[in-house]
Amino acid sequence: MSWTAYAITACAVIIATALLVFLQGSKPLPLEPTRKSGRVSYVIDGDTLILSASEGRLRLWGIDAPEKDQQGAQRATMALKSLVEGKHITWIEIDVDRYGRSVARVFLPDGREINHLMIKNGTAREYCRYSKGFYGRC
């Protein structure tokens, strides 16, 4: 690559950085997504729960638990209930599904991720279509 090409590349990087700073203003880029918090009032099944105070429903991102008519559904539901029902949780919203549910990574107060715990205890499997191997089980 010639000196001219290096100079042009360097100028492009400087201009792109300046543009990013200008468009962003003086706010720093967030290092971690914003977490929301609430209390779980009810567990619907092994990968969906209802929050209290009309905060809506949460679908656990990146996992798939058996449906009510499938083998293991009751075990998955009970496992999720034992982890979260009535507890204060935090979550990071990843998406909103076609049913209007927030699809999220959900955390216990001690920082453990519920999605990962459900996979680890064998009551749910990693939903590779969406997780793209995030939990290492694809």
LUMKOLKOL-495909 format. One record per residue (C-alpha): residue number from 0; residue in three letters; x, y, z. Coordinates in nm, 4 decimals, decimal comma. Layout:
! LUMKOLKOL-495909
<num: NUM&residu: Ala&x: X&y: Y&z: Z>
...
//
This chain:
! LUMKOLKOL-495909
<num: 0&residu: Met&x: 0,0000&y: 0,0000&z: 0,0000>
<num: 1&residu: Ser&x: 0,1385&y: 0,3402&z: -0,0904>
<num: 2&residu: Trp&x: 0,1893&y: 0,6345&z: 0,1426>
<num: 3&residu: Thr&x: -0,1043&y: 0,8104&z: -0,0254>
<num: 4&residu: Ala&x: -0,3359&y: 0,5172&z: 0,0473>
<num: 5&residu: Tyr&x: -0,2295&y: 0,5186&z: 0,4147>
<num: 6&residu: Ala&x: -0,2934&y: 0,8920&z: 0,4375>
<num: 7&residu: Ile&x: -0,6374&y: 0,8595&z: 0,2801>
<num: 8&residu: Thr&x: -0,7265&y: 0,5709&z: 0,5156>
<num: 9&residu: Ala&x: -0,6080&y: 0,7683&z: 0,8187>
<num: 10&residu: Cys&x: -0,8133&y: 1,0710&z: 0,7137>
<num: 11&residu: Ala&x: -1,1199&y: 0,8536&z: 0,6635>
<num: 12&residu: Val&x: -1,0814&y: 0,7068&z: 1,0141>
<num: 13&residu: Ile&x: -1,0398&y: 1,0518&z: 1,1679>
<num: 14&residu: Ile&x: -1,3443&y: 1,1871&z: 0,9838>
<num: 15&residu: Ala&x: -1,5563&y: 0,8846&z: 1,0791>
<num: 16&residu: Thr&x: -1,4539&y: 0,9200&z: 1,4453>
<num: 17&residu: Ala&x: -1,5291&y: 1,2920&z: 1,4448>
<num: 18&residu: Leu&x: -1,8671&y: 1,2286&z: 1,2835>
<num: 19&residu: Leu&x: -1,9514&y: 0,9657&z: 1,5444>
<num: 20&residu: Val&x: -1,8587&y: 1,2018&z: 1,8282>
<num: 21&residu: Phe&x: -2,0610&y: 1,4820&z: 1,6681>
<num: 22&residu: Leu&x: -2,3712&y: 1,2661&z: 1,6157>
<num: 23&residu: Gln&x: -2,3440&y: 1,1165&z: 1,9615>
<num: 24&residu: Gly&x: -2,2953&y: 1,4496&z: 2,1357>
<num: 25&residu: Ser&x: -2,1044&y: 1,4453&z: 2,4617>
<num: 26&residu: Lys&x: -2,2721&y: 1,1280&z: 2,5895>
<num: 27&residu: Pro&x: -2,0409&y: 0,8284&z: 2,6177>
<num: 28&residu: Leu&x: -2,1458&y: 0,5058&z: 2,4506>
<num: 29&residu: Pro&x: -2,3037&y: 0,2679&z: 2,7024>
<num: 30&residu: Leu&x: -2,0820&y: -0,0193&z: 2,8111>
<num: 31&residu: Glu&x: -2,3768&y: -0,2384&z: 2,9066>
<num: 32&residu: Pro&x: -2,7409&y: -0,2364&z: 2,7946>
<num: 33&residu: Thr&x: -2,9937&y: -0,0824&z: 3,0296>
<num: 34&residu: Arg&x: -3,1395&y: -0,3285&z: 3,2773>
<num: 35&residu: Lys&x: -3,5013&y: -0,3144&z: 3,3822>
<num: 36&residu: Ser&x: -3,6300&y: -0,4621&z: 3,7043>
<num: 37&residu: Gly&x: -3,9500&y: -0,5961&z: 3,8528>
<num: 38&residu: Arg&x: -4,1115&y: -0,8713&z: 4,0526>
<num: 39&residu: Val&x: -4,2333&y: -1,1985&z: 3,9035>
<num: 40&residu: Ser&x: -4,5968&y: -1,2654&z: 3,9826>
<num: 41&residu: Tyr&x: -4,6590&y: -1,5827&z: 3,7820>
<num: 42&residu: Val&x: -4,4771&y: -1,8384&z: 3,5701>
<num: 43&residu: Ile&x: -4,6720&y: -1,9427&z: 3,2599>
<num: 44&residu: Asp&x: -4,4391&y: -2,2176&z: 3,1410>
<num: 45&residu: Gly&x: -4,0694&y: -2,3039&z: 3,1270>
<num: 46&residu: Asp&x: -3,9709&y: -1,9994&z: 2,9244>
<num: 47&residu: Thr&x: -4,2382&y: -1,7336&z: 2,9907>
<num: 48&residu: Leu&x: -4,3310&y: -1,5371&z: 3,3020>
<num: 49&residu: Ile&x: -4,5610&y: -1,2537&z: 3,4051>
<num: 50&residu: Leu&x: -4,4360&y: -0,9539&z: 3,5961>
<num: 51&residu: Ser&x: -4,6355&y: -0,7770&z: 3,8661>
<num: 52&residu: Ala&x: -4,7626&y: -0,4185&z: 3,8440>
<num: 53&residu: Ser&x: -4,8757&y: -0,4535&z: 3,4816>
<num: 54&residu: Glu&x: -4,5171&y: -0,4681&z: 3,3558>
<num: 55&residu: Gly&x: -4,6154&y: -0,7387&z: 3,1102>
<num: 56&residu: Arg&x: -4,4794&y: -1,0751&z: 3,0063>
<num: 57&residu: Leu&x: -4,1197&y: -1,1819&z: 2,9611>
<num: 58&residu: Arg&x: -4,0068&y: -1,4556&z: 2,7258>
<num: 59&residu: Leu&x: -3,6630&y: -1,5896&z: 2,8129>
<num: 60&residu: Trp&x: -3,4315&y: -1,5222&z: 2,5203>
<num: 61&residu: Gly&x: -3,2239&y: -1,7970&z: 2,3649>
<num: 62&residu: Ile&x: -3,3988&y: -2,0920&z: 2,5267>
<num: 63&residu: Asp&x: -3,6836&y: -2,3226&z: 2,4365>
<num: 64&residu: Ala&x: -3,8705&y: -2,5200&z: 2,7017>
<num: 65&residu: Pro&x: -4,1233&y: -2,7940&z: 2,6227>
<num: 66&residu: Glu&x: -4,4784&y: -2,6762&z: 2,5524>
<num: 67&residu: Lys&x: -4,7666&y: -2,7803&z: 2,7803>
<num: 68&residu: Asp&x: -4,8526&y: -3,0846&z: 2,5679>
<num: 69&residu: Gln&x: -4,4904&y: -3,2062&z: 2,5451>
<num: 70&residu: Gln&x: -4,2911&y: -3,4305&z: 2,7735>
<num: 71&residu: Gly&x: -4,0943&y: -3,2302&z: 3,0297>
<num: 72&residu: Ala&x: -4,3241&y: -2,9259&z: 3,0261>
<num: 73&residu: Gln&x: -4,4324&y: -2,9586&z: 3,3886>
<num: 74&residu: Arg&x: -4,0737&y: -3,0117&z: 3,5038>
<num: 75&residu: Ala&x: -3,9585&y: -2,7017&z: 3,3127>
<num: 76&residu: Thr&x: -4,2417&y: -2,4900&z: 3,4521>
<num: 77&residu: Met&x: -4,1690&y: -2,6029&z: 3,8079>
<num: 78&residu: Ala&x: -3,7964&y: -2,5351&z: 3,7615>
<num: 79&residu: Leu&x: -3,8617&y: -2,1789&z: 3,6457>
<num: 80&residu: Lys&x: -4,1121&y: -2,1261&z: 3,9293>
<num: 81&residu: Ser&x: -3,8587&y: -2,2374&z: 4,1863>
<num: 82&residu: Leu&x: -3,6046&y: -1,9935&z: 4,0466>
<num: 83&residu: Val&x: -3,8165&y: -1,6799&z: 4,0050>
<num: 84&residu: Glu&x: -4,1761&y: -1,6845&z: 4,1266>
<num: 85&residu: Gly&x: -4,2339&y: -1,3949&z: 4,3658>
<num: 86&residu: Lys&x: -3,8742&y: -1,2770&z: 4,3342>
<num: 87&residu: His&x: -3,7295&y: -0,9468&z: 4,2231>
<num: 88&residu: Ile&x: -3,5435&y: -0,9891&z: 3,8925>
<num: 89&residu: Thr&x: -3,3627&y: -0,7754&z: 3,6396>
<num: 90&residu: Trp&x: -3,3601&y: -0,8221&z: 3,2639>
<num: 91&residu: Ile&x: -3,2000&y: -0,6965&z: 2,9482>
<num: 92&residu: Glu&x: -3,4498&y: -0,6765&z: 2,6636>
<num: 93&residu: Ile&x: -3,3183&y: -0,8279&z: 2,3417>
<num: 94&residu: Asp&x: -3,6344&y: -0,8107&z: 2,1301>
<num: 95&residu: Val&x: -4,0138&y: -0,7982&z: 2,1354>
<num: 96&residu: Asp&x: -4,1856&y: -1,1028&z: 1,9872>
<num: 97&residu: Arg&x: -4,4935&y: -1,1197&z: 1,7678>
<num: 98&residu: Tyr&x: -4,7132&y: -1,1589&z: 2,0780>
<num: 99&residu: Gly&x: -4,5847&y: -0,8336&z: 2,2278>
<num: 100&residu: Arg&x: -4,3753&y: -1,0062&z: 2,4922>
<num: 101&residu: Ser&x: -4,0394&y: -0,8676&z: 2,5838>
<num: 102&residu: Val&x: -3,7750&y: -1,1276&z: 2,4951>
<num: 103&residu: Ala&x: -3,4938&y: -1,0927&z: 2,7447>
<num: 104&residu: Arg&x: -3,1954&y: -1,2233&z: 2,9306>
<num: 105&residu: Val&x: -3,3215&y: -1,2495&z: 3,2894>
<num: 106&residu: Phe&x: -3,1123&y: -1,2315&z: 3,6070>
<num: 107&residu: Leu&x: -3,1516&y: -1,3180&z: 3,9739>
<num: 108&residu: Pro&x: -3,0434&y: -1,0639&z: 4,2381>
<num: 109&residu: Asp&x: -2,7139&y: -1,2522&z: 4,2819>
<num: 110&residu: Gly&x: -2,6353&y: -1,1998&z: 3,9113>
<num: 111&residu: Arg&x: -2,6960&y: -1,5540&z: 3,7862>
<num: 112&residu: Glu&x: -2,8700&y: -1,5657&z: 3,4499>
<num: 113&residu: Ile&x: -3,1946&y: -1,7620&z: 3,4628>
<num: 114&residu: Asn&x: -3,1846&y: -1,8447&z: 3,0904>
<num: 115&residu: His&x: -2,8488&y: -2,0157&z: 3,1354>
<num: 116&residu: Leu&x: -2,9638&y: -2,1951&z: 3,4528>
<num: 117&residu: Met&x: -3,2625&y: -2,3446&z: 3,2695>
<num: 118&residu: Ile&x: -3,0318&y: -2,4852&z: 3,0002>
<num: 119&residu: Lys&x: -2,7766&y: -2,6021&z: 3,2557>
<num: 120&residu: Asn&x: -3,0332&y: -2,7904&z: 3,4665>
<num: 121&residu: Gly&x: -3,1690&y: -2,9640&z: 3,1558>
<num: 122&residu: Thr&x: -3,5233&y: -2,8283&z: 3,1677>
<num: 123&residu: Ala&x: -3,4796&y: -2,6160&z: 2,8528>
<num: 124&residu: Arg&x: -3,2556&y: -2,6312&z: 2,5502>
<num: 125&residu: Glu&x: -3,0677&y: -2,3550&z: 2,3792>
<num: 126&residu: Tyr&x: -3,2786&y: -2,2063&z: 2,0996>
<num: 127&residu: Cys&x: -2,9947&y: -2,1878&z: 1,8487>
<num: 128&residu: Arg&x: -3,2021&y: -2,0129&z: 1,5829>
<num: 129&residu: Tyr&x: -3,2006&y: -1,7014&z: 1,8002>
<num: 130&residu: Ser&x: -2,9083&y: -1,7457&z: 2,0381>
<num: 131&residu: Lys&x: -2,6551&y: -1,8283&z: 1,7636>
<num: 132&residu: Gly&x: -2,4647&y: -2,0432&z: 2,0162>
<num: 133&residu: Phe&x: -2,4433&y: -1,7789&z: 2,2904>
<num: 134&residu: Tyr&x: -2,4794&y: -2,0444&z: 2,5628>
<num: 135&residu: Gly&x: -2,2466&y: -2,2912&z: 2,3914>
<num: 136&residu: Arg&x: -2,5051&y: -2,5663&z: 2,3414>
<num: 137&residu: Cys&x: -2,5626&y: -2,5476&z: 1,9643>
//
